[in-house]
Amino acid sequence: MNERPMISLSDIRAYARRLRLRGVQSLEIQEGDRLVSIRVEDASSPGASSEEETVAGSGTASIAVRSATLGLLRLVHGDRLAIQIEAGDEVAEGQLLALVELDDSLAPVNAPADGVISAVLAAEGQIVDYGMPLFQLTPMQS
């Protein structure tokens, strides 16, 4: 049996970076019966999903904390991330919330502001995409 190699996550990550740098929003690669489709969302473009959403009835803006890369979500990882963040937890700006693992590298997911995690949107070990919302954060009122 002649089995063709699958495209690796690191290859997909490299394609996504190149697309983003060149302002291209999507790419499809077809080889025989295999199709890989990569879509890069640009938060600054019209029609892109907003980083902030109003929480129903509260008038408070909620921030979607998104993955900056492709890979496996790690909510707990040895000494580097010993405590799993859950809904209701208070976090400080810059605090490590999770890691995204790809091959041998770990990309941090940090809190963009002081606030309360209102939802955890992805599970431990889940494959996440670039720009995928991982947490919903309600910023602290000053």
N, C-alpha and C positions, 0 to 999 in steps of 0.2 A: 504494500500500500504506500503510495507516494503522498505524504501529508505535507501541505503547504504551511509555512510558519505563520502564526497570527501576528498582527501588528501589536507591538508592545505598548504599555502605558507610557513609557518614556518617549517613544516615537510620537504618540498622540499629543503628549505634553509639548514636545518640540514644535509640532505642527500648529498647535493652538497659540503658542508664543509668537511664531512667525506671522500667523494670521492677524493677531492683535496689533503687532508692530506695523503691519502694512495696512491696517484699517479694513481688512477683509472680514466679513461677518460669518461666512460659512464656506465649507469645502466638503465635497464628497469624493471619495476614492473608491473605485470599483475595480475588483480583480476577479474575473470569473463570476462566481455566484456570491462573492463576499462584497459587502458594501459598508464602508465606514463613513459616517457623516459627523463632521465637527462643526459646532456652532459657537461663536464667540459673541457674548453679549457685551455691549459697551454702554455703561450706565449713563454716559453723557449724550447718547444719541436719542432722538425723539422716538417715543414708543417703547423705550427700554424700561424694564421694571424699576420702580423707585426704590431707593435704599430705605426711605422712611415711609411708614404707613401710619395713619391715625388709628389708634385702638378704639374700637367701637364704643361710643358714648362717653369716653373719658377726655377727649380733646388732647390726649398726650400722644406724641409721635413715637412710634416704635421703630427701631433700627434692625434691619436684617443683617446679621453678621454672616458674610459669605466666604466660601473657600477661594483662595487665591491660586489654586492649582488643582490638578487631577490627582487622584490616589485613593488610598484607604483611610477612612476616618479613624483616628485613635483618640478616644475620650479619656483613656488612662494609659500611661506609658512609663513604667518603671519610676525612676527617681525624678525624671523631667516633668511628669504630669501625674502626681500621686493621687490627686483628689478629682473625682468626676464631677463636672459642673451639671447641675440639674435645675429645672424650672423652680423659680423662687429664690435662687441664690443671688446674693449681692456680689457684684464684681467691680473692680477698679479699672480705670482706663489703662490699657496696656497689659492687663492680666492675661496670662495664657489660659485659653479656654479648651483648646484641643490641638491635635497635631494631624497633618495630612501626610501620610507615608507613601512615597513612590520610590521603588527600588531601594536604595540605601539612604535616601535623604528624607528628612522630616521638616515640613513647612509648618511654622506656627500659625495658629489662629488666635489672635489677640482681641480683647475687648476694645472697641473704638471709643468708649466713653464709660464713665461711672454709671452704674445702673443696676437693674434687676433683670435676670434672665426670665423672660415670660414664657419661652418655649424652647425645647431642644428639638430640632427639626430633622436630624439624621441620627442613625444608630451606630454604635461601635462596630467597626469592621466594614461598614457600608462603603461601596465605591462612590466617590463624590466627584462631581465635575467642576471645572473652573466656573466661578460665579454662582455656584449652588448655595442657597441659604442653608446655614447650619444651625444658627441660633436666632431667636428673636429677643432683642434687648430693649427694655424700656428705660431710657435715661433718667437719672436722678434730677429732680427739680431743684434749681438753685435758689 
